[in-house]
Amino acid sequence: MDSRGCGAILSCLKQISPAGGDLKLCRVSPRVRLVFDLIRMHNICEIVNTREEAVQAFQNGKQP
């Protein structure tokens, strides 16, 4: 994960947020998680361990 990857995620969020959309990330490797923690991106989109947890988070209406 580099700045282009982070930029792509932010671009996605920028497009879906006005329509009430949200983005959850799952199965993030430890190295990518470290990058997200360093740039505080984990405050912008929720990071969960599994796809099932992400789906459940959407169903529960959780926000990052």
N, C-alpha and C positions, 0 to 999 in steps of 0.2 A: 504494500500500500504506500503510495506516494501522494504528492500534492494533487496529481491528476485524478487519482481515485477519490480522494476527499472532495475535490471539486465536482466530480460527477455525482456523488451522493448529495452534496449541497444543491446542485442544479436540479436533481430529482425532487428534493424536498421543496424547493422554490416553486416548482411547477405543480405539485400536488397539494401543497398546503392551502392555497386560496380556495380550493374545492373541498376543504375539510379532510383531505387525505393525510396520512401519516406513514412513517417508515420505521420498521423494526428490523434490526440486524440479528442474525443468528449464526452460530458456528464460527464465530470470529476467532482467528488464531491468536495465541498469546502475543505475538509480535504486532499484529494489527491492533489488538486491544491496547497495547502500550502506546502506540501512535495516537489512538483515539483519546486515551487518557491524557497524554501530553498536550494535545491541542484542544482538549475539553469537548471533543465532538460527541462524547458519550452523554453530554448534557443536551444535545440537539436531537439525537435519535436513540431510542432505547435499544440496548444490546441484551439479548437473551441467549440461553444455551442451545435451544433446539427450535426447530420449525414449529413444533407443537406448542411450545411456550409462546412463540410469537403470535400464533393464531389465537391462543387463549388470551393473550394480552389485548388483542384487538376486540375480542368478544367481551372482555371485561371493561373496555373503554379506558384502559390505562394510558396515561400520557408520560412521556420521558421526563 
